[in-house]
Amino acid sequence: MDREKAIKLLKKYNKEEFHIRHAITVEQVMRYFAKELGYDEDFWGIVRIIT
């Protein structure tokens, strides 16, 4: 799954703007820490969007 598809699913199941913004903000945090720890930042960013 790519980020675009994950965002589409997020918006399909979450209609409140706050929840969408929160998920994207936390995605960025997950990407940062994944990069710092040597993990795949794309994978962990998408995991946060769809969970």
CHARMM internal coordinates of N, CA and C (Angstrom, degrees):
IC EDIT
DIST 1 N 1 CA 1.4480
DIST 1 CA 1 C 1.5277
ANGL 1 N 1 CA 1 C 107.53
DIST 1 C 2 N 1.3182
ANGL 1 CA 1 C 2 N 115.47
DIHE 1 N 1 CA 1 C 2 N 140.44
DIST 2 N 2 CA 1.4551
ANGL 1 C 2 N 2 CA 118.91
DIHE 1 CA 1 C 2 N 2 CA 176.95
DIST 2 CA 2 C 1.5339
ANGL 2 N 2 CA 2 C 109.54
DIHE 1 C 2 N 2 CA 2 C -102.59
DIST 2 C 3 N 1.3336
ANGL 2 CA 2 C 3 N 115.39
DIHE 2 N 2 CA 2 C 3 N 171.99
DIST 3 N 3 CA 1.4636
ANGL 2 C 3 N 3 CA 120.64
DIHE 2 CA 2 C 3 N 3 CA -175.87
DIST 3 CA 3 C 1.5275
ANGL 3 N 3 CA 3 C 111.61
DIHE 2 C 3 N 3 CA 3 C -62.04
DIST 3 C 4 N 1.3082
ANGL 3 CA 3 C 4 N 117.01
DIHE 3 N 3 CA 3 C 4 N -39.57
DIST 4 N 4 CA 1.4663
ANGL 3 C 4 N 4 CA 120.85
DIHE 3 CA 3 C 4 N 4 CA -178.71
DIST 4 CA 4 C 1.5268
ANGL 4 N 4 CA 4 C 111.33
DIHE 3 C 4 N 4 CA 4 C -59.81
DIST 4 C 5 N 1.3256
ANGL 4 CA 4 C 5 N 116.61
DIHE 4 N 4 CA 4 C 5 N -44.00
DIST 5 N 5 CA 1.4624
ANGL 4 C 5 N 5 CA 120.73
DIHE 4 CA 4 C 5 N 5 CA 178.95
DIST 5 CA 5 C 1.5302
ANGL 5 N 5 CA 5 C 110.74
DIHE 4 C 5 N 5 CA 5 C -67.48
DIST 5 C 6 N 1.3311
ANGL 5 CA 5 C 6 N 116.53
DIHE 5 N 5 CA 5 C 6 N -38.11
DIST 6 N 6 CA 1.4652
ANGL 5 C 6 N 6 CA 120.43
DIHE 5 CA 5 C 6 N 6 CA 178.60
DIST 6 CA 6 C 1.5283
ANGL 6 N 6 CA 6 C 111.10
DIHE 5 C 6 N 6 CA 6 C -63.65
DIST 6 C 7 N 1.3344
ANGL 6 CA 6 C 7 N 116.82
DIHE 6 N 6 CA 6 C 7 N -42.15
DIST 7 N 7 CA 1.4691
ANGL 6 C 7 N 7 CA 120.59
DIHE 6 CA 6 C 7 N 7 CA 178.06
DIST 7 CA 7 C 1.5268
ANGL 7 N 7 CA 7 C 110.10
DIHE 6 C 7 N 7 CA 7 C -64.18
DIST 7 C 8 N 1.3215
ANGL 7 CA 7 C 8 N 116.65
DIHE 7 N 7 CA 7 C 8 N -39.46
DIST 8 N 8 CA 1.4695
ANGL 7 C 8 N 8 CA 120.75
DIHE 7 CA 7 C 8 N 8 CA 178.52
DIST 8 CA 8 C 1.5342
ANGL 8 N 8 CA 8 C 110.35
DIHE 7 C 8 N 8 CA 8 C -61.19
DIST 8 C 9 N 1.3332
ANGL 8 CA 8 C 9 N 117.26
DIHE 8 N 8 CA 8 C 9 N -44.46
DIST 9 N 9 CA 1.4664
ANGL 8 C 9 N 9 CA 120.37
DIHE 8 CA 8 C 9 N 9 CA 177.27
DIST 9 CA 9 C 1.5242
ANGL 9 N 9 CA 9 C 111.58
DIHE 8 C 9 N 9 CA 9 C -64.41
DIST 9 C 10 N 1.3241
ANGL 9 CA 9 C 10 N 116.47
DIHE 9 N 9 CA 9 C 10 N -41.84
DIST 10 N 10 CA 1.4630
ANGL 9 C 10 N 10 CA 120.94
DIHE 9 CA 9 C 10 N 10 CA 177.58
DIST 10 CA 10 C 1.5207
ANGL 10 N 10 CA 10 C 110.52
DIHE 9 C 10 N 10 CA 10 C -55.62
DIST 10 C 11 N 1.3179
ANGL 10 CA 10 C 11 N 116.43
DIHE 10 N 10 CA 10 C 11 N -47.64
DIST 11 N 11 CA 1.4645
ANGL 10 C 11 N 11 CA 120.74
DIHE 10 CA 10 C 11 N 11 CA -177.48
DIST 11 CA 11 C 1.5296
ANGL 11 N 11 CA 11 C 112.39
DIHE 10 C 11 N 11 CA 11 C -72.33
DIST 11 C 12 N 1.3205
ANGL 11 CA 11 C 12 N 116.13
DIHE 11 N 11 CA 11 C 12 N -25.89
DIST 12 N 12 CA 1.4675
ANGL 11 C 12 N 12 CA 119.50
DIHE 11 CA 11 C 12 N 12 CA 177.74
DIST 12 CA 12 C 1.5308
ANGL 12 N 12 CA 12 C 111.00
DIHE 11 C 12 N 12 CA 12 C -68.27
DIST 12 C 13 N 1.3200
ANGL 12 CA 12 C 13 N 116.72
DIHE 12 N 12 CA 12 C 13 N -40.27
DIST 13 N 13 CA 1.4648
ANGL 12 C 13 N 13 CA 120.91
DIHE 12 CA 12 C 13 N 13 CA -174.03
DIST 13 CA 13 C 1.5259
ANGL 13 N 13 CA 13 C 113.86
DIHE 12 C 13 N 13 CA 13 C -101.11
DIST 13 C 14 N 1.3200
ANGL 13 CA 13 C 14 N 118.56
DIHE 13 N 13 CA 13 C 14 N -7.32
DIST 14 N 14 CA 1.4578
ANGL 13 C 14 N 14 CA 122.55
DIHE 13 CA 13 C 14 N 14 CA 178.84
DIST 14 CA 14 C 1.5203
ANGL 14 N 14 CA 14 C 108.26
DIHE 13 C 14 N 14 CA 14 C -128.34
DIST 14 C 15 N 1.2864
ANGL 14 CA 14 C 15 N 116.50
DIHE 14 N 14 CA 14 C 15 N 109.04
DIST 15 N 15 CA 1.4627
ANGL 14 C 15 N 15 CA 120.86
DIHE 14 CA 14 C 15 N 15 CA -176.62
DIST 15 CA 15 C 1.5302
ANGL 15 N 15 CA 15 C 112.69
DIHE 14 C 15 N 15 CA 15 C -92.18
DIST 15 C 16 N 1.3217
ANGL 15 CA 15 C 16 N 117.95
DIHE 15 N 15 CA 15 C 16 N -18.45
DIST 16 N 16 CA 1.4571
ANGL 15 C 16 N 16 CA 120.15
DIHE 15 CA 15 C 16 N 16 CA -178.28
DIST 16 CA 16 C 1.5280
ANGL 16 N 16 CA 16 C 110.49
DIHE 15 C 16 N 16 CA 16 C -81.93
DIST 16 C 17 N 1.3138
ANGL 16 CA 16 C 17 N 115.35
DIHE 16 N 16 CA 16 C 17 N 129.89
DIST 17 N 17 CA 1.4621
ANGL 16 C 17 N 17 CA 121.30
DIHE 16 CA 16 C 17 N 17 CA -177.96
DIST 17 CA 17 C 1.5293
ANGL 17 N 17 CA 17 C 111.88
DIHE 16 C 17 N 17 CA 17 C -58.60
DIST 17 C 18 N 1.3256
ANGL 17 CA 17 C 18 N 117.24
DIHE 17 N 17 CA 17 C 18 N -36.36
DIST 18 N 18 CA 1.4637
ANGL 17 C 18 N 18 CA 120.53
DIHE 17 CA 17 C 18 N 18 CA 179.04
DIST 18 CA 18 C 1.5233
ANGL 18 N 18 CA 18 C 111.23
DIHE 17 C 18 N 18 CA 18 C -58.62
DIST 18 C 19 N 1.3201
ANGL 18 CA 18 C 19 N 117.98
DIHE 18 N 18 CA 18 C 19 N -45.38
DIST 19 N 19 CA 1.4580
ANGL 18 C 19 N 19 CA 121.39
DIHE 18 CA 18 C 19 N 19 CA -178.40
DIST 19 CA 19 C 1.5265
ANGL 19 N 19 CA 19 C 111.34
DIHE 18 C 19 N 19 CA 19 C -65.39
DIST 19 C 20 N 1.3117
ANGL 19 CA 19 C 20 N 116.98
DIHE 19 N 19 CA 19 C 20 N -37.68
DIST 20 N 20 CA 1.4634
ANGL 19 C 20 N 20 CA 120.84
DIHE 19 CA 19 C 20 N 20 CA 178.57
DIST 20 CA 20 C 1.5221
ANGL 20 N 20 CA 20 C 109.92
DIHE 19 C 20 N 20 CA 20 C -66.29
DIST 20 C 21 N 1.3360
ANGL 20 CA 20 C 21 N 116.96
DIHE 20 N 20 CA 20 C 21 N -47.70
DIST 21 N 21 CA 1.4736
ANGL 20 C 21 N 21 CA 120.31
DIHE 20 CA 20 C 21 N 21 CA 178.85
DIST 21 CA 21 C 1.5202
ANGL 21 N 21 CA 21 C 111.03
DIHE 20 C 21 N 21 CA 21 C -62.14
DIST 21 C 22 N 1.3283
ANGL 21 CA 21 C 22 N 117.03
DIHE 21 N 21 CA 21 C 22 N -41.24
DIST 22 N 22 CA 1.4612
ANGL 21 C 22 N 22 CA 121.10
DIHE 21 CA 21 C 22 N 22 CA 179.85
DIST 22 CA 22 C 1.5272
ANGL 22 N 22 CA 22 C 110.38
DIHE 21 C 22 N 22 CA 22 C -61.55
DIST 22 C 23 N 1.3160
ANGL 22 CA 22 C 23 N 117.44
DIHE 22 N 22 CA 22 C 23 N -46.43
DIST 23 N 23 CA 1.4649
ANGL 22 C 23 N 23 CA 120.98
DIHE 22 CA 22 C 23 N 23 CA -179.42
DIST 23 CA 23 C 1.5313
ANGL 23 N 23 CA 23 C 111.28
DIHE 22 C 23 N 23 CA 23 C -61.15
DIST 23 C 24 N 1.3197
ANGL 23 CA 23 C 24 N 117.41
DIHE 23 N 23 CA 23 C 24 N -41.26
DIST 24 N 24 CA 1.4573
ANGL 23 C 24 N 24 CA 120.66
DIHE 23 CA 23 C 24 N 24 CA -179.51
DIST 24 CA 24 C 1.5261
ANGL 24 N 24 CA 24 C 110.90
DIHE 23 C 24 N 24 CA 24 C -70.27
DIST 24 C 25 N 1.3279
ANGL 24 CA 24 C 25 N 117.19
DIHE 24 N 24 CA 24 C 25 N -36.62
DIST 25 N 25 CA 1.4641
ANGL 24 C 25 N 25 CA 120.37
DIHE 24 CA 24 C 25 N 25 CA 176.44
DIST 25 CA 25 C 1.5197
ANGL 25 N 25 CA 25 C 110.93
DIHE 24 C 25 N 25 CA 25 C -64.05
DIST 25 C 26 N 1.3210
ANGL 25 CA 25 C 26 N 116.66
DIHE 25 N 25 CA 25 C 26 N -46.49
DIST 26 N 26 CA 1.4623
ANGL 25 C 26 N 26 CA 120.27
DIHE 25 CA 25 C 26 N 26 CA 179.59
DIST 26 CA 26 C 1.5277
ANGL 26 N 26 CA 26 C 110.54
DIHE 25 C 26 N 26 CA 26 C -66.78
DIST 26 C 27 N 1.3247
ANGL 26 CA 26 C 27 N 116.81
DIHE 26 N 26 CA 26 C 27 N -32.48
DIST 27 N 27 CA 1.4666
ANGL 26 C 27 N 27 CA 119.94
DIHE 26 CA 26 C 27 N 27 CA 175.09
DIST 27 CA 27 C 1.5274
ANGL 27 N 27 CA 27 C 110.12
DIHE 26 C 27 N 27 CA 27 C -57.02
DIST 27 C 28 N 1.3162
ANGL 27 CA 27 C 28 N 116.27
DIHE 27 N 27 CA 27 C 28 N -44.78
DIST 28 N 28 CA 1.4613
ANGL 27 C 28 N 28 CA 119.93
DIHE 27 CA 27 C 28 N 28 CA -178.89
DIST 28 CA 28 C 1.5303
ANGL 28 N 28 CA 28 C 111.52
DIHE 27 C 28 N 28 CA 28 C -64.32
DIST 28 C 29 N 1.3173
ANGL 28 CA 28 C 29 N 116.91
DIHE 28 N 28 CA 28 C 29 N -37.59
DIST 29 N 29 CA 1.4682
ANGL 28 C 29 N 29 CA 121.04
DIHE 28 CA 28 C 29 N 29 CA 176.68
DIST 29 CA 29 C 1.5274
ANGL 29 N 29 CA 29 C 109.96
DIHE 28 C 29 N 29 CA 29 C -64.59
DIST 29 C 30 N 1.3252
ANGL 29 CA 29 C 30 N 116.45
DIHE 29 N 29 CA 29 C 30 N -44.46
DIST 30 N 30 CA 1.4675
ANGL 29 C 30 N 30 CA 120.75
DIHE 29 CA 29 C 30 N 30 CA 178.90
DIST 30 CA 30 C 1.5232
ANGL 30 N 30 CA 30 C 110.83
DIHE 29 C 30 N 30 CA 30 C -61.39
DIST 30 C 31 N 1.3272
ANGL 30 CA 30 C 31 N 116.90
DIHE 30 N 30 CA 30 C 31 N -41.58
DIST 31 N 31 CA 1.4690
ANGL 30 C 31 N 31 CA 121.17
DIHE 30 CA 30 C 31 N 31 CA 179.20
DIST 31 CA 31 C 1.5278
ANGL 31 N 31 CA 31 C 110.20
DIHE 30 C 31 N 31 CA 31 C -63.23
DIST 31 C 32 N 1.3241
ANGL 31 CA 31 C 32 N 117.11
DIHE 31 N 31 CA 31 C 32 N -41.69
DIST 32 N 32 CA 1.4574
ANGL 31 C 32 N 32 CA 121.25
DIHE 31 CA 31 C 32 N 32 CA 179.55
DIST 32 CA 32 C 1.5273
ANGL 32 N 32 CA 32 C 111.33
DIHE 31 C 32 N 32 CA 32 C -60.34
DIST 32 C 33 N 1.3326
ANGL 32 CA 32 C 33 N 115.76
DIHE 32 N 32 CA 32 C 33 N -51.89
DIST 33 N 33 CA 1.4602
ANGL 32 C 33 N 33 CA 118.94
DIHE 32 CA 32 C 33 N 33 CA -177.79
DIST 33 CA 33 C 1.5282
ANGL 33 N 33 CA 33 C 112.34
DIHE 32 C 33 N 33 CA 33 C -67.43
DIST 33 C 34 N 1.3162
ANGL 33 CA 33 C 34 N 117.30
DIHE 33 N 33 CA 33 C 34 N -35.80
DIST 34 N 34 CA 1.4637
ANGL 33 C 34 N 34 CA 119.95
DIHE 33 CA 33 C 34 N 34 CA 176.43
DIST 34 CA 34 C 1.5226
ANGL 34 N 34 CA 34 C 110.02
DIHE 33 C 34 N 34 CA 34 C -60.93
DIST 34 C 35 N 1.3232
ANGL 34 CA 34 C 35 N 116.52
DIHE 34 N 34 CA 34 C 35 N -44.27
DIST 35 N 35 CA 1.4655
ANGL 34 C 35 N 35 CA 120.14
DIHE 34 CA 34 C 35 N 35 CA 179.00
DIST 35 CA 35 C 1.5264
ANGL 35 N 35 CA 35 C 111.02
DIHE 34 C 35 N 35 CA 35 C -63.97
DIST 35 C 36 N 1.3227
ANGL 35 CA 35 C 36 N 116.75
DIHE 35 N 35 CA 35 C 36 N -44.10
DIST 36 N 36 CA 1.4693
ANGL 35 C 36 N 36 CA 121.45
DIHE 35 CA 35 C 36 N 36 CA 179.45
DIST 36 CA 36 C 1.5273
ANGL 36 N 36 CA 36 C 111.91
DIHE 35 C 36 N 36 CA 36 C -60.77
DIST 36 C 37 N 1.3275
ANGL 36 CA 36 C 37 N 116.54
DIHE 36 N 36 CA 36 C 37 N -35.35
DIST 37 N 37 CA 1.4685
ANGL 36 C 37 N 37 CA 120.94
DIHE 36 CA 36 C 37 N 37 CA -176.40
DIST 37 CA 37 C 1.5263
ANGL 37 N 37 CA 37 C 113.23
DIHE 36 C 37 N 37 CA 37 C -94.23
DIST 37 C 38 N 1.3275
ANGL 37 CA 37 C 38 N 116.61
DIHE 37 N 37 CA 37 C 38 N 0.27
DIST 38 N 38 CA 1.4544
ANGL 37 C 38 N 38 CA 120.53
DIHE 37 CA 37 C 38 N 38 CA 176.28
DIST 38 CA 38 C 1.5162
ANGL 38 N 38 CA 38 C 114.90
DIHE 37 C 38 N 38 CA 38 C 84.51
DIST 38 C 39 N 1.3174
ANGL 38 CA 38 C 39 N 116.76
DIHE 38 N 38 CA 38 C 39 N 20.48
DIST 39 N 39 CA 1.4593
ANGL 38 C 39 N 39 CA 120.99
DIHE 38 CA 38 C 39 N 39 CA 178.36
DIST 39 CA 39 C 1.5275
ANGL 39 N 39 CA 39 C 110.05
DIHE 38 C 39 N 39 CA 39 C -97.87
DIST 39 C 40 N 1.3065
ANGL 39 CA 39 C 40 N 116.01
DIHE 39 N 39 CA 39 C 40 N 170.86
DIST 40 N 40 CA 1.4663
ANGL 39 C 40 N 40 CA 122.28
DIHE 39 CA 39 C 40 N 40 CA 179.22
DIST 40 CA 40 C 1.5236
ANGL 40 N 40 CA 40 C 109.31
DIHE 39 C 40 N 40 CA 40 C -73.34
DIST 40 C 41 N 1.3140
ANGL 40 CA 40 C 41 N 116.78
DIHE 40 N 40 CA 40 C 41 N 106.03
DIST 41 N 41 CA 1.4657
ANGL 40 C 41 N 41 CA 120.29
DIHE 40 CA 40 C 41 N 41 CA -175.44
DIST 41 CA 41 C 1.5224
ANGL 41 N 41 CA 41 C 112.80
DIHE 40 C 41 N 41 CA 41 C -68.32
DIST 41 C 42 N 1.3225
ANGL 41 CA 41 C 42 N 118.32
DIHE 41 N 41 CA 41 C 42 N -31.71
DIST 42 N 42 CA 1.4700
ANGL 41 C 42 N 42 CA 120.04
DIHE 41 CA 41 C 42 N 42 CA 177.32
DIST 42 CA 42 C 1.5219
ANGL 42 N 42 CA 42 C 110.71
DIHE 41 C 42 N 42 CA 42 C -64.60
DIST 42 C 43 N 1.3302
ANGL 42 CA 42 C 43 N 116.32
DIHE 42 N 42 CA 42 C 43 N -44.63
DIST 43 N 43 CA 1.4654
ANGL 42 C 43 N 43 CA 120.82
DIHE 42 CA 42 C 43 N 43 CA 179.30
DIST 43 CA 43 C 1.5256
ANGL 43 N 43 CA 43 C 110.59
DIHE 42 C 43 N 43 CA 43 C -59.51
DIST 43 C 44 N 1.3300
ANGL 43 CA 43 C 44 N 117.32
DIHE 43 N 43 CA 43 C 44 N -51.40
DIST 44 N 44 CA 1.4615
ANGL 43 C 44 N 44 CA 120.57
DIHE 43 CA 43 C 44 N 44 CA -175.42
DIST 44 CA 44 C 1.5275
ANGL 44 N 44 CA 44 C 111.89
DIHE 43 C 44 N 44 CA 44 C -69.79
DIST 44 C 45 N 1.3116
ANGL 44 CA 44 C 45 N 117.82
DIHE 44 N 44 CA 44 C 45 N -29.39
DIST 45 N 45 CA 1.4590
ANGL 44 C 45 N 45 CA 119.73
DIHE 44 CA 44 C 45 N 45 CA 174.51
DIST 45 CA 45 C 1.5142
ANGL 45 N 45 CA 45 C 111.29
DIHE 44 C 45 N 45 CA 45 C -65.76
DIST 45 C 46 N 1.3101
ANGL 45 CA 45 C 46 N 116.64
DIHE 45 N 45 CA 45 C 46 N -44.24
DIST 46 N 46 CA 1.4664
ANGL 45 C 46 N 46 CA 120.93
DIHE 45 CA 45 C 46 N 46 CA 179.36
DIST 46 CA 46 C 1.5274
ANGL 46 N 46 CA 46 C 111.19
DIHE 45 C 46 N 46 CA 46 C -67.78
DIST 46 C 47 N 1.3239
ANGL 46 CA 46 C 47 N 116.91
DIHE 46 N 46 CA 46 C 47 N -38.31
DIST 47 N 47 CA 1.4691
ANGL 46 C 47 N 47 CA 119.71
DIHE 46 CA 46 C 47 N 47 CA 177.71
DIST 47 CA 47 C 1.5234
ANGL 47 N 47 CA 47 C 109.74
DIHE 46 C 47 N 47 CA 47 C -56.05
DIST 47 C 48 N 1.3114
ANGL 47 CA 47 C 48 N 117.39
DIHE 47 N 47 CA 47 C 48 N -41.84
DIST 48 N 48 CA 1.4625
ANGL 47 C 48 N 48 CA 119.76
DIHE 47 CA 47 C 48 N 48 CA -179.20
DIST 48 CA 48 C 1.5278
ANGL 48 N 48 CA 48 C 111.71
DIHE 47 C 48 N 48 CA 48 C -67.66
DIST 48 C 49 N 1.2980
ANGL 48 CA 48 C 49 N 117.04
DIHE 48 N 48 CA 48 C 49 N -37.19
DIST 49 N 49 CA 1.4662
ANGL 48 C 49 N 49 CA 118.80
DIHE 48 CA 48 C 49 N 49 CA -178.44
DIST 49 CA 49 C 1.5224
ANGL 49 N 49 CA 49 C 110.96
DIHE 48 C 49 N 49 CA 49 C -65.35
DIST 49 C 50 N 1.3192
ANGL 49 CA 49 C 50 N 117.31
DIHE 49 N 49 CA 49 C 50 N -40.77
DIST 50 N 50 CA 1.4685
ANGL 49 C 50 N 50 CA 118.90
DIHE 49 CA 49 C 50 N 50 CA -173.35
DIST 50 CA 50 C 1.5253
ANGL 50 N 50 CA 50 C 113.67
DIHE 49 C 50 N 50 CA 50 C -92.91
DIST 50 C 51 N 1.3143
ANGL 50 CA 50 C 51 N 118.43
DIHE 50 N 50 CA 50 C 51 N 0.41
DIST 51 N 51 CA 1.4691
ANGL 50 C 51 N 51 CA 119.52
DIHE 50 CA 50 C 51 N 51 CA 178.33
DIST 51 CA 51 C 1.4898
ANGL 51 N 51 CA 51 C 112.01
DIHE 50 C 51 N 51 CA 51 C -109.55
END
COOR INIT
IC SEED 1 N 1 CA 1 C
IC BUILD
